[in-house]
Amino acid sequence: MNTKLITGAIALASLAGCAPSNYLQAPLATTYEHSTQQKMQAAHHWDVLAEDVASRLSTHFTTASVANRAISVVPSENSPFEEGFEDLLITQMVNNGLDIRANGSGNLKLSFDTQVVNHGDRGYMAPPRGTYTKLAVIGTGIWALVNIADNSNRLKDFLIGAVTIGAGVSADAVAGRLTGITNQEVIINVSLMDGDKYLMRKSGIYYIDATHYDTVAKAKSISVVAD
């Protein structure tokens, strides 16, 4: 009797171990689908952003009822980045034919703010999709060609050289598109307001490198200690 009870208990325990669990102490972590985010690595990139904002404003004014209104830029918080971006933005808006005034109580107000996000350890970041597959294909191709041409050193050397050059050309084709992911990002918000009414709003999120961007050190900062 005891043997049957022990055998039954073992069987039940085994079944319980195989049964799927519908309960977890916390939600499972998963990742988002593949996406891209630009990284600001030069002052020129600030100008690119300023030109985009000015272009949007110019387009907005061709259809809005405020087409004849002047715009005044609200002074920034005077971090080096904000001072530079403000100057570039004014230049781009003037170049786009907008009526920009240094002051005026009745003007529309253009303001912007920056907020730095500091992440903790992000852990493993997967390389671009297809990286491992390309490396495997190149490696397999070299191995196969070397084995095929094993009886002819001259042909073998030629094939190895051709494959190597092909791999180099492939790498050069994507080299300028790839950059490192950093633990620091900046959020930039630009607003055009008529009194307390938002007429236009643009927000952008960009990677930045802390070693190159102490220019945003005075901006408001958020720290994310764990991802």
C-alpha positions in Angstrom: 0.0 0.0 0.0 2.8 2.4 0.9 4.6 1.5 -2.3 1.4 2.4 -4.3 1.0 5.7 -2.5 4.7 6.6 -3.1 4.4 5.7 -6.7 1.2 7.8 -7.1 2.8 10.8 -5.4 5.8 10.6 -7.7 3.5 10.4 -10.7 1.5 13.4 -9.6 4.6 15.4 -8.9 5.9 14.6 -12.3 2.7 15.7 -14.0 2.6 18.9 -11.9 6.2 19.7 -13.0 5.2 19.2 -16.7 2.0 21.3 -16.5 2.3 24.8 -17.8 2.1 27.6 -15.2 -0.5 30.4 -15.7 0.9 32.4 -12.8 4.0 34.7 -12.6 5.2 37.1 -10.0 5.8 39.7 -12.6 5.2 40.2 -16.4 7.8 38.6 -18.7 10.2 41.1 -20.3 10.2 41.4 -24.1 11.6 43.8 -26.6 10.1 46.2 -29.1 10.1 45.6 -32.9 13.2 46.9 -34.8 13.3 50.7 -34.9 15.9 53.4 -35.4 16.8 56.6 -33.6 19.2 59.2 -34.8 22.3 60.1 -32.9 23.5 63.7 -32.7 27.3 63.7 -33.1 28.0 67.2 -34.5 26.7 70.8 -34.3 25.6 70.4 -37.9 23.0 68.0 -36.7 21.6 70.8 -34.5 21.3 72.9 -37.7 19.5 70.0 -39.5 16.9 69.9 -36.6 16.6 73.7 -36.7 16.0 73.7 -40.5 13.3 71.0 -40.0 11.5 73.1 -37.4 11.7 76.2 -39.5 10.3 74.3 -42.6 7.4 73.0 -40.5 6.6 76.5 -39.3 6.8 77.9 -42.8 4.4 75.3 -44.1 2.1 75.9 -41.1 1.9 79.6 -41.8 0.7 79.1 -45.4 -2.5 77.6 -44.2 -3.1 79.1 -40.7 -5.0 82.2 -39.8 -1.9 83.6 -38.1 0.0 84.0 -41.4 0.6 87.7 -40.8 1.7 87.4 -37.2 5.3 87.9 -36.1 7.2 85.4 -34.0 9.4 86.1 -31.0 11.7 83.4 -29.6 11.5 82.9 -25.9 15.0 83.0 -24.4 16.5 79.6 -23.5 17.9 78.5 -20.2 21.3 79.3 -21.6 23.0 76.0 -21.6 25.6 75.9 -24.5 23.4 73.6 -26.5 20.3 75.7 -26.1 22.1 78.9 -27.0 23.6 77.3 -30.1 20.3 75.8 -31.1 18.4 79.0 -30.5 20.8 80.9 -32.8 20.5 78.3 -35.5 16.7 78.2 -35.2 16.4 82.0 -35.7 18.7 81.9 -38.7 16.7 79.1 -40.3 13.4 80.8 -39.6 14.6 84.1 -41.2 15.9 82.1 -44.2 12.4 80.6 -44.6 10.8 84.0 -44.8 9.2 84.1 -41.4 8.7 87.4 -39.6 10.9 87.1 -36.6 11.1 89.9 -34.0 13.4 90.2 -31.0 10.5 91.3 -28.8 6.9 92.3 -28.8 4.0 91.5 -26.4 1.5 90.7 -29.2 3.7 88.3 -31.1 3.4 84.6 -31.3 5.9 82.9 -28.9 8.3 80.1 -30.0 9.9 78.3 -27.1 11.9 75.1 -26.8 13.2 73.0 -23.9 15.7 70.1 -23.6 15.6 67.2 -21.2 18.5 64.7 -20.8 17.7 61.1 -20.0 20.5 59.1 -18.3 20.1 55.3 -18.5 21.7 52.8 -16.2 23.3 49.6 -17.6 21.3 48.7 -20.7 22.8 45.2 -20.8 23.1 43.3 -24.1 22.1 45.3 -27.2 21.6 43.1 -30.3 23.6 44.1 -33.4 21.7 45.2 -36.6 19.4 42.5 -38.1 21.3 40.1 -40.4 24.8 40.8 -38.9 25.4 37.2 -37.7 23.9 35.8 -40.9 26.2 37.8 -43.1 29.2 36.8 -41.1 28.2 33.1 -41.3 27.7 33.4 -45.1 31.1 35.0 -45.6 32.8 32.5 -43.4 31.1 29.5 -45.0 31.9 31.0 -48.5 35.6 31.3 -47.7 35.7 27.8 -46.3 34.0 26.3 -49.3 36.1 28.1 -51.9 39.3 27.2 -50.1 38.3 23.6 -50.1 37.3 23.7 -53.8 40.5 25.3 -54.8 42.7 23.3 -52.5 44.7 21.7 -55.4 45.6 25.0 -56.9 47.3 27.6 -54.7 47.0 30.3 -57.4 43.3 29.8 -57.7 42.8 29.5 -54.0 44.6 32.8 -53.4 42.5 34.5 -56.0 39.3 33.2 -54.5 40.2 34.2 -51.0 41.2 37.7 -52.2 37.9 38.1 -54.1 35.8 37.0 -51.1 37.8 39.3 -48.8 37.3 42.3 -51.2 33.6 41.5 -51.4 33.3 41.4 -47.7 35.1 44.8 -47.5 32.8 46.3 -50.1 29.7 45.1 -48.2 31.0 46.5 -44.9 31.7 49.9 -46.5 28.2 50.0 -47.9 26.7 50.1 -44.4 29.6 51.6 -42.3 28.3 55.1 -42.4 24.9 54.1 -41.3 26.0 52.4 -38.1 26.9 54.1 -34.8 27.1 53.1 -31.1 24.1 53.2 -28.7 24.8 55.3 -25.7 23.3 55.5 -22.2 22.3 59.1 -22.7 19.5 60.6 -24.7 18.1 64.1 -25.1 14.4 65.1 -25.6 13.9 68.3 -27.5 10.5 70.0 -27.5 9.6 73.0 -29.7 6.3 74.9 -29.2 4.7 77.8 -31.1 2.0 79.4 -28.9 -0.6 82.2 -29.2 -1.2 83.1 -25.6 -1.9 79.8 -23.9 -2.9 78.0 -27.2 -0.5 75.6 -28.8 -0.4 76.2 -32.6 2.5 73.8 -33.3 4.4 71.2 -31.3 7.4 69.1 -32.4 9.2 66.7 -30.1 12.3 64.7 -31.0 14.4 62.1 -29.1 18.1 61.6 -30.0 21.0 59.6 -28.7 24.0 61.8 -27.6 27.5 60.9 -26.4 28.2 62.4 -22.9 31.9 62.8 -23.8 31.0 65.1 -26.7 27.9 66.8 -25.2 28.7 68.4 -21.9 26.9 71.2 -23.8 23.6 69.7 -22.4 24.9 69.4 -18.9 22.7 72.3 -17.6 19.6 70.9 -19.2 17.0 69.2 -17.0 17.9 65.6 -16.4 16.1 62.3 -15.7 18.0 59.3 -14.4 16.8 55.8 -15.3 18.7 53.4 -13.0 17.4 50.2 -14.5 15.9 49.2 -17.8 
